[in-house]
Amino acid sequence: MTKDWPSIIKKICLKLDRAGIEYHVDGSASLYVCGLPLENQDDLDDVDMVVNWHHFDDALVVFANHEPVLEIDNGEIKKASFHYYQHPIDLLAYPSPTGIGSAEDRCKVCYQGQYLWSKTPAFYIENNHTDRHLVQQAVQFFISQKR
């Protein structure tokens, strides 16, 4: 099956926006949403979506017809997984004073004509996630875009 991540990401974000649930695209998908070219749809294994800690259960309801499975709920992280039209999605939440994390670590981006929330590339660079090949690739890409 050919993956259609751009369409899936936009649809998931739209559903969360319409439900009034704060979120951001996280992990590798956030780097693509922020502009790193997605050369091959299979480069993404899944999409991580972080939602407001206080609205995690509401997000489960939004995606109930996709049968999310609660995998972790231990007071430090909540995680549920499901398939959205055959695309694996991880729904995550972490406790924080704001319920969604630091405002500096999130940004609103225009992704293929739709505004959505994403983790910033700077978050991965500043928090030393550069041991991952994709983050190294993203760092070089974003630095080259500043020239």
C-alpha positions as CSV (number, residue, x, y, z in Angstrom):
1,M,0.0,0.0,0.0
2,T,1.3,3.4,-0.9
3,K,1.3,5.8,2.1
4,D,-0.3,9.2,1.8
5,W,1.1,10.9,4.9
6,P,0.4,14.5,3.9
7,S,-3.3,13.8,3.5
8,I,-3.5,11.8,6.7
9,I,-1.6,14.4,8.7
10,K,-3.9,17.1,7.5
11,K,-7.0,15.1,8.2
12,I,-6.0,14.2,11.7
13,C,-5.0,17.8,12.5
14,L,-8.3,19.1,11.1
15,K,-10.3,16.6,13.3
16,L,-8.4,17.8,16.4
17,D,-8.9,21.4,15.5
18,R,-12.6,21.0,15.0
19,A,-12.9,19.2,18.3
20,G,-11.0,22.1,20.0
21,I,-8.2,19.9,21.2
22,E,-4.7,21.5,21.5
23,Y,-2.2,19.3,19.7
24,H,1.1,19.3,17.7
25,V,2.6,16.9,15.2
26,D,5.6,15.4,16.9
27,G,8.7,13.3,16.1
28,S,9.8,12.7,12.5
29,A,6.5,13.9,11.1
30,S,7.0,17.3,12.6
31,L,10.3,17.7,10.7
32,Y,8.4,17.0,7.4
33,V,5.6,19.3,8.4
34,C,8.1,22.1,9.0
35,G,9.6,21.7,5.5
36,L,12.0,18.8,5.4
37,P,11.3,17.2,2.0
38,L,9.6,13.8,2.3
39,E,11.3,12.0,-0.5
40,N,9.7,8.7,0.0
41,Q,6.3,8.2,1.8
42,D,7.7,5.0,3.4
43,D,10.3,7.1,5.2
44,L,7.7,7.6,7.9
45,D,6.7,4.6,9.9
46,D,4.0,6.4,11.8
47,V,2.8,9.8,12.9
48,D,3.1,10.9,16.5
49,M,0.4,13.4,17.7
50,V,0.8,15.0,21.1
51,V,-2.5,16.3,22.5
52,N,-3.2,18.4,25.6
53,W,-2.9,16.2,28.7
54,H,-6.3,17.3,30.0
55,H,-8.0,16.4,26.7
56,F,-6.4,13.0,26.0
57,D,-9.7,11.2,26.6
58,D,-11.5,13.7,24.3
59,A,-9.0,12.9,21.6
60,L,-9.7,9.2,22.0
61,V,-13.4,9.9,21.5
62,V,-12.6,11.9,18.3
63,F,-10.9,8.8,16.8
64,A,-13.1,6.2,18.5
65,N,-14.3,4.7,15.2
66,H,-10.6,3.8,14.5
67,E,-10.4,1.8,17.7
68,P,-7.5,3.4,19.5
69,V,-5.8,1.0,22.0
70,L,-4.5,2.6,25.2
71,E,-1.0,1.3,25.6
72,I,0.4,3.5,28.4
73,D,-1.3,5.6,31.2
74,N,1.1,5.9,34.1
75,G,0.9,9.5,35.2
76,E,3.9,10.5,33.2
77,I,2.7,9.6,29.7
78,K,-0.5,8.6,28.0
79,K,-0.2,6.7,24.7
80,A,-2.8,5.2,22.4
81,S,-2.2,3.7,19.0
82,F,-4.6,3.2,16.1
83,H,-4.7,3.0,12.3
84,Y,-6.2,5.9,10.4
85,Y,-7.0,4.5,6.9
86,Q,-4.1,2.0,7.2
87,H,-1.6,4.6,8.5
88,P,-0.3,4.0,12.1
89,I,-0.9,6.8,14.5
90,D,0.4,7.3,18.0
91,L,-1.6,9.7,20.2
92,L,0.5,10.9,23.1
93,A,0.1,13.3,26.1
94,Y,2.5,14.4,28.8
95,P,1.8,16.4,31.9
96,S,3.0,20.0,32.0
97,P,1.9,23.3,33.5
98,T,0.2,24.1,30.2
99,G,-1.0,20.6,29.4
100,I,0.7,20.7,26.0
101,G,4.3,21.7,26.7
102,S,6.3,24.8,26.2
103,A,5.0,27.4,23.7
104,E,8.6,27.9,22.5
105,D,8.7,24.3,21.3
106,R,5.5,24.5,19.2
107,C,4.8,26.5,16.1
108,K,1.9,27.0,13.7
109,V,2.9,26.1,10.1
110,C,1.2,26.2,6.8
111,Y,1.5,22.6,5.5
112,Q,0.3,22.1,2.0
113,G,-2.3,24.9,2.3
114,Q,-3.5,24.0,5.8
115,Y,-2.4,25.6,9.1
116,L,-1.5,23.2,11.8
117,W,0.6,22.9,15.0
118,S,4.0,21.2,15.0
119,K,6.9,20.7,17.3
120,T,9.7,23.0,16.1
121,P,12.9,21.7,14.5
122,A,14.8,23.7,17.1
123,F,13.5,21.5,19.8
124,Y,15.2,18.5,18.4
125,I,18.5,20.3,17.8
126,E,18.5,22.1,21.2
127,N,17.7,18.9,23.1
128,N,20.5,16.9,21.4
129,H,18.5,14.6,19.4
130,T,21.1,14.9,16.6
131,D,22.1,11.2,17.1
132,R,19.2,10.3,14.9
133,H,20.0,10.2,11.1
134,L,16.8,12.0,10.2
135,V,17.5,14.9,12.7
136,Q,21.0,15.2,11.3
137,Q,19.5,15.4,7.8
138,A,16.9,18.0,9.0
139,V,19.6,20.2,10.7
140,Q,21.6,20.3,7.4
141,F,18.4,21.1,5.4
142,F,17.2,23.9,7.7
143,I,20.6,25.4,8.0
144,S,20.9,25.4,4.1
145,Q,17.5,27.2,3.9
146,K,18.8,30.1,6.0
147,R,21.4,31.0,3.4
